[in-house]
Amino acid sequence: MNTKLAINKTYIVQSGDTLFSIAQKIYGDSNQWLKIYQVNQSVIGSNSTQLTTGMVLLLPKDLLQSDTRPVPLVLMEESVPELGTDDILCEVFFSKDYHDIEVDKVWKKVWQWACREEDIPEVGDHVVYDIVNLSVIIVRSNINEIKAFYNSCLHRGAQLSITDGNIPAFRCPFHGWTWKLNGRLTYIPCQWDFEYIDENAFRLPEVKLATWQGFVFINFDPNCEPLEAYLENIPEHFKNFPLENRYTAAHVAKVMPANWKVTLEAFMEAYHSLATHPQILKFTGDANSQYDVYGRHNRMITHFGVQSPHLRTQLDQQALAEALAAFEGANFAMVKVPQGMTARAYAAETARTRMQERLGFDCSNVSDTEMLDAISYFIFPNFMPWAGVGVPLQFRFRPNGNDPDSCIMDVLLLLPSQLEKRPPAAKIHWLTSEESWTNAPELGGLGEVFDQDTSNLRRVQKGLKTSVKPGITLGRYQESRIRHFHQVWEHYINNSC
């Protein structure tokens, strides 16, 4: 079958059976019921609670088991705990009161990705990272050291920098007070008037900083747990996906017309693909996506090179491969799927060849899923690092200042590179709030997809405010990442530590 789920065997429904009891009986996990429903939807119909005794059901096995290469074991694992069915209050998406609580309980307490190490390769290179009403300077203070400082002069409070760049020292533009890159105060004009100042006490205050996989994280809480502990199982998973060996081939940012939570949640599920992105259904196993939740973080795996279970017409392998090639901007007339090969295996092999020719990167031992699929992890509260090779996206969502009705979305493409030939990191391409994502050609076919998402987000943000229903309702499985995110978010909001 051209879905994520290949068929393993059949099961004859017995009296009293439900999808939950069958999943528990076959897989030892009742949460696997949706997989059974997905491949038997035409037989079961819309009412999945009523099964007819004697009905023959197909039992699925994961498509990853038929990969042409060994698949990293972490991608074969599933984590699907029961999270409940409670609605999420609409107010949390637009209330200024909730935003103010987030500032104190979330943004001042969590580890958050600020920049990439490759963004500041030389001594003096620095990046200004703004989040709500806070501003931080991340600087390479020496060749082997990166520091983060509050972006505020200790004299009268002026921001020391408002743009990224390279500087020999931090010099306040207001009165000229100057600090070394390591934060030590070195110069005060008319120092005779400030003889009472202890220069050691006037070092620039630092913000906690740590790095992981080439990403620079900061935390405003001086008593925070180490980044490695905060990331929980994520480092173990990404041992298979060394993002520190990638380079930023593209970085596009835009102010989005919705709250940061509304916006990131649009990228936490593939459930919306049927209505929002119909152009991708010919080659996307949207309804067969896998959703996993962990402690604070979670994951989604959506397979490409297989058609959506929503399509009633079965595509042949040639047509499926052509549809995927056309979306990628390739010449689909050149697509020739050999007899006996699946479109998915063909697309993966094509991607390996392309990676070798364009980047000199050998992917001969890389699995089909790593070459093709959307393997989207989520690190609370706002970072989505994607694993794999063929879909090298990284997302970040953060409030746009103190406006609860808009946010900033960053999209990065991280491509593999040979370390001795690594290109410089791409500079940020800022789109205006009204500009189309397609004006960033470096994103390829994703520009149209993001525009479709943006159109929805504008409607959602306005609709939430006019809804007489106090909360939004989420699917038990396909929107489980969103529910999990809110449960973690509520933990931070409701706890002072």
C-alpha positions in Angstrom: 0.0 0.0 0.0 1.1 3.5 -0.7 0.8 4.7 2.9 3.1 4.8 5.9 1.5 1.6 7.1 2.4 -1.6 5.2 0.2 -4.7 5.8 1.5 -7.4 8.1 -1.5 -9.7 8.6 -5.3 -9.8 9.1 -7.6 -10.0 12.1 -11.2 -11.2 12.3 -13.4 -9.1 14.6 -14.8 -11.0 17.5 -17.9 -10.2 19.6 -17.2 -7.3 21.9 -14.1 -6.2 20.1 -13.2 -2.5 19.8 -10.3 -0.9 18.0 -8.8 -0.2 21.5 -9.1 -3.8 22.6 -7.7 -5.1 19.3 -4.7 -2.7 19.5 -4.1 -3.9 23.0 -4.4 -7.5 22.0 -2.1 -7.3 18.9 0.4 -4.6 19.9 0.1 -4.5 23.7 -0.8 -0.8 23.4 -4.4 0.4 23.0 -3.1 3.8 21.7 -2.2 2.0 18.4 -5.9 1.8 17.5 -5.6 4.7 15.1 -3.1 2.8 12.9 -5.7 0.0 12.5 -8.4 2.5 11.7 -6.3 4.4 9.1 -5.8 1.3 6.9 -9.4 0.0 7.4 -11.3 3.3 7.2 -13.2 2.3 4.0 -14.4 -0.8 5.7 -15.2 0.6 9.2 -16.7 3.8 8.0 -17.0 7.0 10.0 -18.1 5.4 13.3 -15.0 3.7 14.6 -16.8 2.6 17.8 -19.0 0.0 16.0 -17.3 -3.1 14.7 -19.2 -6.0 13.1 -18.4 -9.5 14.3 -16.7 -11.4 11.5 -15.3 -8.2 9.9 -11.8 -8.8 8.4 -9.4 -6.0 9.4 -5.9 -5.4 7.9 -3.2 -5.1 10.6 -0.5 -2.6 9.8 3.2 -2.6 10.3 5.4 0.5 10.1 6.7 1.5 6.7 10.1 2.0 8.3 10.5 -1.7 8.5 10.6 -1.9 4.7 13.3 0.9 4.4 16.1 0.1 1.9 18.7 1.1 4.5 19.0 0.5 8.3 16.8 3.0 10.2 18.1 4.6 13.4 16.4 2.8 16.3 15.2 6.1 17.8 12.9 6.6 14.8 11.4 3.1 15.3 10.4 3.9 18.9 7.0 5.3 19.8 5.8 7.2 22.9 2.1 7.7 23.0 0.8 8.3 26.6 -2.8 9.1 27.3 -3.1 12.9 27.7 -6.8 13.4 28.2 -9.3 15.4 26.1 -9.7 18.7 28.0 -10.2 21.8 25.9 -7.6 24.5 25.8 -8.8 28.0 26.8 -9.0 30.4 23.9 -7.9 33.3 26.1 -4.3 32.0 26.4 -3.8 32.9 22.8 -4.6 36.6 22.9 -4.8 37.8 26.5 -2.2 40.4 27.5 -2.5 39.1 31.0 -1.4 35.6 29.9 1.4 37.2 27.9 2.7 39.0 30.9 2.6 35.8 32.9 4.5 34.1 30.1 7.3 36.7 30.3 8.0 35.9 33.9 7.1 32.2 34.1 8.3 31.0 30.7 10.7 33.3 28.8 12.7 34.2 31.9 12.9 30.6 32.9 13.6 28.4 29.9 16.5 27.5 27.7 15.9 29.1 24.3 17.8 29.0 21.0 19.3 32.4 20.3 21.7 31.9 17.3 24.0 29.4 15.7 27.7 29.2 16.5 28.4 29.7 12.8 26.7 33.1 13.0 29.6 34.4 15.1 32.8 32.7 13.7 35.3 35.5 14.4 36.3 37.2 17.7 34.0 40.3 18.0 31.2 38.8 16.0 27.9 39.3 17.8 24.2 38.7 17.5 21.4 40.7 19.2 18.7 38.4 20.4 15.4 40.0 21.5 12.6 38.2 23.2 9.6 40.1 24.6 11.0 43.1 26.5 14.4 41.5 26.9 17.5 41.9 24.8 20.8 40.0 24.8 24.1 40.3 23.0 25.7 37.0 22.2 29.4 37.5 21.3 32.5 35.5 20.5 34.7 36.9 23.2 37.7 34.9 22.1 38.3 32.1 19.6 37.1 29.4 22.0 34.5 31.3 24.1 31.0 32.6 23.5 29.4 34.9 26.1 25.9 36.4 26.5 25.3 39.8 28.1 22.2 41.8 28.9 22.0 44.5 26.2 22.0 47.5 28.5 24.6 50.1 29.5 25.2 50.1 33.2 25.4 53.9 33.2 22.0 55.1 31.9 20.6 52.0 30.4 21.0 52.5 26.6 21.2 49.4 24.5 24.8 48.7 23.6 24.0 47.2 20.2 20.9 47.1 18.1 22.3 45.2 15.1 24.5 42.1 14.5 28.0 42.7 13.4 31.7 42.7 14.5 33.1 45.1 17.2 36.4 45.3 19.1 34.5 46.3 22.3 31.1 47.4 23.6 30.9 51.1 23.5 27.7 52.8 24.6 26.6 55.4 21.9 25.1 57.7 24.5 28.2 58.7 26.6 30.9 56.4 25.4 31.3 54.0 28.4 33.2 51.0 27.0 33.5 47.3 28.0 35.8 44.6 26.6 34.3 41.6 24.9 34.6 39.6 28.1 32.4 42.2 29.9 35.0 44.1 31.8 34.6 47.8 32.1 37.6 49.6 30.5 36.7 53.2 29.9 34.5 55.9 31.5 34.7 59.4 30.0 35.4 62.0 32.7 36.3 59.2 35.1 37.1 61.8 37.8 33.3 62.3 38.2 32.8 58.5 38.9 35.7 57.9 41.2 33.4 56.0 43.6 32.6 53.3 41.0 34.2 49.8 41.6 35.1 48.7 38.1 34.8 45.0 39.1 31.2 45.6 40.2 30.5 47.2 36.8 31.1 44.2 34.7 28.4 43.6 32.2 25.9 41.2 33.7 25.9 37.8 32.0 23.1 35.6 30.8 23.5 31.8 31.1 24.7 30.3 27.9 25.3 26.8 26.5 25.6 25.1 23.2 24.2 22.0 21.6 24.5 20.7 18.0 25.9 24.1 16.9 23.0 26.0 18.4 23.6 28.7 21.1 21.0 28.6 23.9 20.5 31.2 26.6 18.6 31.2 29.9 17.8 34.3 32.0 17.4 32.3 35.1 20.8 32.2 36.9 19.7 29.1 38.9 18.5 27.1 35.9 19.2 23.5 35.4 22.0 22.6 32.9 21.0 22.6 29.2 21.8 19.0 28.9 19.4 18.1 31.6 16.7 20.4 30.2 17.0 18.7 26.8 16.2 15.3 28.4 16.3 12.6 25.7 16.8 14.9 22.7 20.7 14.7 22.7 20.4 10.9 22.7 18.1 11.0 19.7 20.3 13.5 17.8 23.4 11.4 18.1 22.2 10.0 14.8 21.8 13.5 13.3 24.9 15.7 13.8 23.5 19.2 13.1 26.7 20.8 14.3 28.2 19.6 11.0 25.6 21.5 9.0 25.7 25.0 7.7 22.9 27.5 7.3 22.1 27.6 3.6 19.0 29.8 4.2 17.5 31.8 7.0 14.2 33.5 6.4 12.2 35.4 9.1 8.8 37.1 9.1 6.3 38.6 11.5 3.3 36.4 11.5 -0.3 37.5 12.2 -1.0 35.3 15.2 0.2 34.5 18.7 3.4 32.5 18.9 1.5 29.5 20.3 -1.1 29.6 17.5 1.6 29.8 14.9 3.9 27.0 16.2 0.9 24.7 16.7 0.2 24.9 13.0 3.5 23.1 12.5 2.8 20.4 15.2 0.4 18.3 13.2 -0.2 17.1 9.7 -4.0 16.9 10.2 -4.5 20.2 8.5 -2.9 19.0 5.2 -6.1 17.7 3.7 -7.9 21.1 3.8 -4.9 23.5 3.8 -2.3 21.8 1.6 -4.1 19.7 -1.0 -1.2 20.0 -3.4 1.0 17.8 -1.3 -1.5 14.9 -0.8 -0.3 12.9 -3.8 3.1 12.3 -2.1 2.5 12.9 1.7 1.3 10.3 4.2 -0.4 13.0 6.3 -3.0 10.9 8.1 -0.4 8.3 8.8 2.0 10.6 10.7 3.5 9.4 13.9 3.3 11.6 17.0 5.5 11.0 20.1 5.6 12.9 23.3 8.3 12.8 26.0 8.9 14.8 29.2 8.9 18.5 28.0 9.5 17.8 24.3 7.9 15.8 21.5 8.2 14.6 17.9 6.3 14.1 14.6 7.3 11.9 11.7 5.5 12.4 8.4 6.5 10.3 5.5 6.9 11.5 1.9 7.0 9.4 -1.2 3.7 7.8 -0.3 0.3 9.1 -1.0 -2.3 10.4 1.5 -4.8 7.8 2.8 -7.4 10.5 2.1 -7.0 10.1 -1.7 -9.6 7.7 -3.1 -7.7 7.1 -6.3 -4.6 4.8 -6.0 -1.7 6.4 -7.8 0.9 4.2 -9.5 4.5 4.6 -8.5 5.5 6.6 -11.5 2.7 9.2 -10.9 3.6 9.4 -7.3 7.3 10.0 -8.0 6.4 12.7 -10.6 4.2 14.5 -8.1 7.0 14.7 -5.5 9.6 15.8 -8.1 7.3 18.6 -9.4 6.8 19.9 -5.8 10.6 19.9 -5.4 11.0 21.9 -8.6 12.7 19.1 -10.5 12.0 18.1 -14.0 9.4 15.4 -13.5 9.7 14.4 -17.2 13.1 12.9 -16.2 11.5 10.7 -13.5 11.6 7.0 -14.4 10.7 4.6 -11.6 12.2 1.2 -12.5 9.9 -1.8 -12.5 9.5 -3.3 -9.1 10.8 -0.2 -7.2 8.6 2.0 -5.1 8.3 5.7 -5.6 9.6 6.2 -2.1 12.7 4.2 -2.7 13.3 5.9 -6.0 12.9 9.4 -4.5 15.3 8.5 -1.7 17.9 7.3 -4.1 17.5 10.4 -6.2 18.0 12.5 -3.1 21.2 10.7 -2.3 22.5 11.3 -5.8 21.6 15.0 -5.6 23.3 15.4 -2.3 26.5 13.8 -3.6 26.5 15.9 -6.8 25.7 19.2 -5.2 27.4 19.0 -1.8 29.9 16.2 -2.2 28.1 14.5 0.7 27.9 10.7 0.7 24.5 9.5 1.8 24.8 5.9 0.5 24.2 4.5 3.9 21.5 7.0 4.9 18.0 5.5 5.3 15.1 6.4 3.1 13.3 8.1 6.0 16.2 10.3 6.7 16.5 11.3 3.1 12.8 12.1 2.6 10.7 12.5 5.7 9.7 15.3 7.9 11.2 14.3 11.2 10.2 17.2 13.3 11.3 17.4 17.0 10.0 20.1 19.3 12.1 21.5 22.2 9.9 23.4 24.6 8.9 26.2 24.4 9.5 27.3 20.8 12.2 25.4 18.8 11.6 22.7 16.2 14.9 21.1 15.0 14.3 18.6 12.2 16.4 15.5 12.0 17.3 13.6 8.8 19.1 15.0 5.8 16.6 15.5 2.9 14.3 17.9 4.8 16.8 20.1 6.7 14.3 22.6 8.3 14.6 24.3 11.6 11.8 26.5 13.0 11.6 29.0 15.8 8.6 31.0 17.0 8.8 33.8 19.5 6.6 36.7 20.6 6.8 39.9 18.5 7.8 42.2 21.4 4.9 42.4 23.8 2.1 42.0 21.2 0.1 38.8 21.9 -1.5 39.0 18.5 1.7 38.5 16.4 5.0 36.6 16.5 8.3 36.2 14.7 8.8 32.9 12.8 12.3 31.9 11.7 12.9 29.2 9.1 16.4 27.8 8.6 17.7 25.3 6.1 20.7 23.4 7.5 22.6 21.5 4.8 25.4 19.0 5.3 28.9 20.2 4.6 32.5 19.0 4.6 34.0 20.8 7.6 37.0 22.1 5.7 34.8 23.5 3.0 31.9 24.8 5.1 30.3 27.9 3.4 29.5 30.9 5.6 26.1 31.0 7.2 23.4 32.8 5.2 22.3 36.1 6.5 18.7 36.6 7.7 16.3 37.4 4.8 13.6 39.4 6.5 10.2 39.4 4.8 7.7 42.2 5.6 4.5 41.1 7.4 2.5 41.5 4.2 5.1 39.9 2.0 4.6 36.4 0.5 6.8 33.6 1.7 7.3 32.8 -2.1 9.4 36.0 -2.2 12.1 33.9 -0.5 13.0 31.6 -3.4 15.6 29.9 -1.3 12.7 28.0 0.4 11.6 26.4 -2.9 8.0 24.9 -2.8 7.7 25.6 0.9 6.9 29.2 0.2 3.4 28.4 -1.1 2.9 26.0 1.9 3.8 28.7 4.4 1.5 31.2 2.7 -1.4 28.8 3.1 -0.5 28.4 6.8 -0.3 32.2 7.2 -3.8 32.6 5.7 -5.2 30.2 8.3 -3.3 31.8 11.2 -4.8 35.2 10.5 -8.3 33.7 10.7 -7.5 31.7 13.8 -6.2 34.7 15.8 -9.4 36.7 14.9 -11.7 33.8 15.4 -10.5 32.9 18.8 -11.5 36.3 20.1 -15.1 36.1 18.8 -15.7 32.4 19.8 -18.5 31.9 22.3 -17.0 28.5 23.0 -14.4 29.1 25.7 -11.8 26.6 24.5 -10.4 24.8 21.4 -10.9 21.1 21.0 -8.0 18.8 20.0 -7.8 15.3 18.5 -6.7 12.6 20.8 -3.8 11.5 18.6 -3.2 13.7 15.6 -3.1 16.8 17.8 -1.5 15.2 20.8 1.7 17.3 20.4 -0.4 20.4 20.9 -2.1 19.1 24.0 1.3 18.0 25.4 2.8 21.4 24.7 0.0 23.1 26.6 0.3 20.7 29.5 4.0 21.6 29.8 3.2 25.3 29.2 0.6 25.2 32.0 3.2 23.6 34.3 5.4 26.6 33.9 2.6 29.1 34.1 1.3 27.6 37.3 4.6 27.1 39.1 6.8 29.8 40.5 10.0 27.7 40.0 
